[in-house]
């Protein structure tokens, strides 16, 4: 009889320091689909769902596309929203039962008002529904804060190995292959979690250079041992005040607990010896302005405190103000500001008017300027190559392009979209090579796209709900002791 596998996911990276909750509106503005719509959207995508679909179709397995819901990172998911997501998920799953296996796509850093360990909770409900005899295997974003409940509810979880995340489809393929081998009784996955007494600083999580590059090289060597099915380095998400916050390791073996424990301890020992390197140094814009002027152009300036991919609003003008004050630097910046877009649409192209951006208690993040309108229109665009996040279709809502009297170009959007694709610029005739500085509201994720044109990459420690220095935040629920908050 033909095997039948359910595919599902609820994905959200929840920043508990953001005041506004994530609601149904944000999920509807993101990616929320069921059935054939899910297959059609992701079959050719660079997302893990694309890899899962590819393997299952190659194996001739019947795919049951239950539901996938993803919202742009933001505040914690409201209780009502989470309840509705669960109702939609399990109504669709109930109609598909029975199944032989299940592929799941949690993020790993989901938090709801009702369940702080949101991913662990919905995965446990799936396990309860399917029973212990049905294998459940899934993927994780390495920015997840992994809980014991996530591990207990699944047979295996595998994380992307790159940050920026350009191996999502490959990770989806791995998860699907593990499930297929499990169903064919070729392997019996056993996973072991080590929650480390440390949290890797966000700007040190770039896997393309030290300190992460050598860590992943060690993990790659260890993964070649007989019996190892997967090793996942969970970098962690410091903007979620939950008990699980911090870095961790997941080792999946073919039913060999001692191998899993020993391999995890080897990686833990390495990371603790090098813990200071994983905290790094933070640089403010004042430190970097002289360097910008001397650097090869264009320069990618990464606004870490207003990191949209970490849940920030994406509307801080902090760096714009600094660049305007400095002068002689032609820059581009994207700000999510629906009010400013509405104001712009009242004008004709070529009009000059005063514009206020930002609505922050910290006035250094707001800015008033005289601008000239260049364009208004629809903000949809499509990415055609693998980029962080694995998505293909993007929607910024209504947008406006303006240029300040100092010569800096601002893209104003109605919806938050992380800067994961240069198509966000080039689709609207903005040529990155024509600027001295491109400001991207992110940390590492934009590098996959922008490194193709930017000669210099600089991470800036800016104010905001994703400030790079995690020790500035007031945590109530995190584990203790944990470096760099406490000495270990």
N, C-alpha and C positions, 0 to 999 in steps of 0.2 A: 504494500500500500504506500502511496506517495506521502512523504513526510510533510508536516504542516507547521510553520513557524510564525509566531506573532512578532511584530516589530512595533515598538512604541517608545515614546519619550516625553518627559516634561523637563525642559531645560531653562534654568535661570541662574545667573550669577548675582547673588543678592548682597548688596552693600547695606549693612545694618546702621551705618552712620548717615545714610540719606534719609531725610525726614519724610518725604512723600513715598507712600507705598506703591508697589507695582500692582496694577489692576487689570481687569479683563481688556480694557482698551489697549494697553501696551502689548498684550499677547495678540490681539487682533491686528495691531499695526506691525507686528513681527511676522512670525511664521507659525500658523496654526492650521493644520489640515488633517484629513482622514482619508482612508480608502485610496482610490485611484489617484486622487489629487496629490497625496503624499508620494506615491510612486512616480508620478509624472514630474513633480518638482525636483526630486532628489536622485532619480535614476542616473542622470549624467552629471550630478553635482560633485564638488570636491569634499563634501561633507561625509561623515562616517556612515550616514544612512545610504549614501551612494555606494560605498564599499560593501555594506551588508547586502543590499539589493543585488549587486553584481554577483557575489558569491552564491547566494541562494538561487538565483536564476540559472547560474552555470551548473549547479547541482541538481536542478530540476525539482527543487523544493517549492511547495505552495507557500506563497507569502501572504500573510494576513496583515495588511497595513492598518493597524488599530488607530493610532493617533500620534501626532507629533506637535507639541506646542512649545514655542520659544519666544521669549521677549528680550529686548535689548536690556543688558544689565542695568539695574537700578535699585530702588529701595526694596525692602522685604515684600514678599507676595502677600496681599491682603487675605484674610481668612476666607472671605466670601469667594474671592477669585480662586483660591486653591481648592475649595470645596467643589466649585463648578468644574474645574479641570478634572478633578478626581471622578466626578459623576460622569462626565463625558468620556473619560478614558475607560472606566469599568463598564459602562453601558455598551461601548463598542467592543470591549474584550469579551463580555458575556455572550454577545451574539456570534462571536467567532469560535467559541470553545466547542469541542476540545482541541488542544494543540499539542504538538510533540515537544516543542521548545519555544524559547522566548529570547529575543534580542532587545535590550533596553538601552536607552540613551539619556541617562541623567547627566547633569553638569558636574555635580560634586560640591557645589557651593550654594545650593538653594536653601533659602530660609523663608518660612512663612510666619505669619502672626500666630498661627495655631500650632505649628510644629517647627521648632528651631532647626531640627535635622530633617528638612523637607524631603530630601532625596532618600534618606534612610527610611522615612515613613512610607512614601509611595512605593518604594521597592519592597518593603515588608508586606504591604497590602497585595502586591502582585504575587509574592511568594505564598501568602496565605490563600489567595484565590486558586493558584495553580497546584499547590501542594509541593512536597519535597521531591517528588519523583520527576518533575519536569525541570530540565536544566534552564537556568536563566544566566545569560552571559551578556555583558555590556561594555560600553566605552565610558571613559571619564575625560574631562578636561583636566590637565595637570594643575590647574588653579583651584581644584577642589580641596575641601577640608574633609578628609575621609573619616567616617564613623564606623564603629564596630557593627552597627545595624546595617549599613550598606554592604559590608562584607558578609554578614550572616545571612542576608537575604538573597545573595547571588552565588553562583558557582565560580564565576571569574569576572573581574573587572580589569580592563586594560586601558591605559592612558596614552594620549599622543606623546611622541618623543621629541617633538620640536616646539619651540616657542620663538618666533611666531609659529602658529599651528598650521603647517602646510602638509602634514601627513594624516589628516583626518580621514580621508577616504581609505588610506592604507590601514589605519587603525580599525576602521569598520570592517575591512576585509579580514584582518586578524581575528577580531571577535567572532565573525561569522564562521571562519574556518575552525576555530576552537569549538563552536557549537556543533558544527557538522561532524567533527571528529568525535565529540562527546555522544552525539546521537547514534553514530555508527559504532560506539563502544570501543574506539581506538585509544581514547584517553579518558582519564577520570580527574578533572581539574580539582586542585586543592589550593586555596589561596590563604596567604598569611599577611597581616597588616602590622607594620611597626609605625606607631605615632612617635615622631622624634621630639625631643625637648628643645626644638628650635623652629624658627620661622624664617624662611629665606626672604630677604628684602625684595620688593617687587622689581626694582631696576637691575637686580643681579640675576634675574630669571631668564635672561637671554641664552638660549642653548648653543648659540653659534660662537660664543667666546667664553673665556674664564669668568667665573669659576665653574659654571655649569658644564662647559664643554668637556672638561676632564672627568667630571662626575658621570656624565652620560657615556663616556668612553669606557669607564670602569664597569658600568652596568651592562654595556654591550658585551664586554669580555665575559662577565659572569653569566650572561644569558646563554652562552654557548655550552654551558655544562649540560651533560646528559640529564634529562628529566625536567629541565626548566622550560616552561611554556611561555612565560612572560615576566618581565620586570618593569614596574612602573614607578617612576620618580614623581611623586606628588609634590609640586613646588609649594602649593598652598595659596590661599587667598586671605591676605591680612585684613581686609575690610569687612569681615564677617565676625562679629563678636559672639562666637559660639564655642562650646567646649572643645570641639574638634579643631579649632583654628591652629594652623601650623603645618609644617612639612611632614610628609610621611612616605612610606615605601610599601608597595604591594608586590609580593612575589607569588606567582602562580606556578605550581609544579604539577607533574603527573603523579598525583597521589603520594607525594613524598614530603611529609611535614618537616622532618629534620633538615632536608635540603632547603626548604623554603625559609626556615628560621635562620639557619646558618648563613645563607646568602644575604638575607635582610640585615643581619648583624654586621656583616662585612661592609655593606654600604653605609650603615649607621655609623660605624667607627670612622670611616673616611670623612663623612660629613661633619661629625663632631670635631675632628681634628682641624678641619678647615672652616669652622663656623664663622670666624671673624671675616673671612673673605666673602661669605654669603650675606653679610650685612652691608659692606661697602661704604662708600663716601657719597655724600649728597652735595650737589652744586646748585647755587642760586643763580638767577639771571644776571645779577650784578657781577658775579664771578666769570660768567661766560660771554658777556657782551664784547670785551676786547678780543676774545678768541674767535668769535663769530666774524669779526671784521678781517681777521688774518687768515681765516680758513678758506679752503677751496669751496666754491659755490656750485650748486645750491646747498645750503645747510638745512638739515632736518632738525627742527627744534621740537623735542618731545615734551609736551605739557603734562607732566605726571600727576599734578594735583587735580586736573580736570579731565581725567582719563575716562572717556565715554565707555570703553570696554570694561571698566571697573565700577560702573554705575554712576559716574559723575554726570552733571547736567549738560556739560559741553558748551557752556555759555560764558565762561570767564574770559574777560578781556585783559587779564593781568599781563600776559606777554605782549599783546598788541600795544598796550600803553607804554611798556618799556621800549619796544622797537620804535614806536612813533616818537618818543622823547629822544631817543638816540639819534634818529635821522640817518640819512645816507644808506639805509638798508631797505630794499624793496622786498616786501614780504606778502605772503598769503596766509590767511587764517579762516577756518570754518567755525561758525558759531551757531548753535541751535537757539533761535530766538523768534518764536512765532509772532510776537508783537511787532518786532522790527520788520518782519516780512510783510505783515499787514500794512504797516506804514509805507513801506517801499512800493507796494502795489497801488497805492493811491497816486503815485507819481508816474510820469512818463520817462522813458529812457532818455538820459541826458540831463534830467532835472538834478538840481543840487538842493540838499536839505539837511537839517540837523537830525542826528540819530543818536539815541541812547541805547546802549547794549548792556545786558546784565541786570540782575535784580538781586544783588547779594547784600547780606548784612556787612560783609567785609567790603568796604567801598573800593579797595584797591583792585577788585575784580570787575568793577563796572567802568564804563567809559562813554563819554559824550564826544562826538566828532561831527564834522561837516563832511558829507559824502556826496558822491555823484552816482546816480543809478546807471548801471550797465545792462542789467537784464532781470527779468522776472519770468517764471515759468514753472513747469512740472519738474520735480527733482528725482525722477526714476532713472536708474542706470543698471547696467549688467556687467558682471565680471566674467572674463573668459579664461582665466588661468587660476591655478590654486593659490589662494591667499588665506590669511588667518580667518578662521570662522567657517570656511568651506562653503559659504553661501554664493549663489549666482545672481539672484535678483535683489535689488535694494531700492528703497523708496524714502526719500528725504521730505516728502510732501511738497508743498509750494515753496519755492526758493527765490532768493534775490541775490544778485551780485552788485556790489558797490565798491567804489574806490575812494579812499580818504584823501583829504587835501595834501597829506604827506606822501601819497602815492602807494599806499598799501591796499591790497585787494581783500575784501571780506565776502565770503559766501555765507549767507544767512539761510537757515533751514527751519522748517516747521516741525520736523520729526528728528529725533536723535538717531544718527547713524555713525557707528565707529569708523575711524579713518583707516579701513583695511584695504582700500582699493584706490589706485590712481585714476580709475575710471570716474571716480567722484569728481575729479577735476577735468580730465580730458574730454569727458562726455559733454561738457559745457564750454569747450574751447578755451580752457585754462591750461596753458602749457607750463608745466613745472620748471622746465629749464630756464624760463624767463625771469625767475625770481632769485633773490639772494638767499631768502629764508622761507621755508615752508613749515608752518606750525601744525603739528598733528597732535590731537588730544589723546595721547596714549603713552605707553612705556616701551614695550617691545613689539607688540602686535603690528604697528604700522610699518616696521622695518622691512617686512617681506615685500611690500609694494614699493615703498619709497627708496629703498637702497638701490634700486635699478637706475635712479636718476640723481640721488643726492650723494655728493662726494664726502660730506661730513655729517656725522650723526651725534647729536648732543642731547642728553637727558637732563631736564631742568626740574629741580625741586621747587614746586610752586604750591601755593595754598589751595585748599579744597578738600573735598571728602575722599579723595584718593591721594592725599599727600604721601610722598614716597617714604617719609620717616614714620613708620608705624608706631614708634614709641610716643608720638604726640597724641595718640587717640586714647580715650578712656574706656578700657575694656572692663566688663563686669563678669563675663562668663568664661573667659579663656582658661586653658590649662595653666597650671603653675607648678614648678618653675619652668620657664621657657626662655631661651635666648632669642633676641637681645634684651628682653625686658628684665630678666634676672641673669646673673652670672651662673654658668653651669660648670 
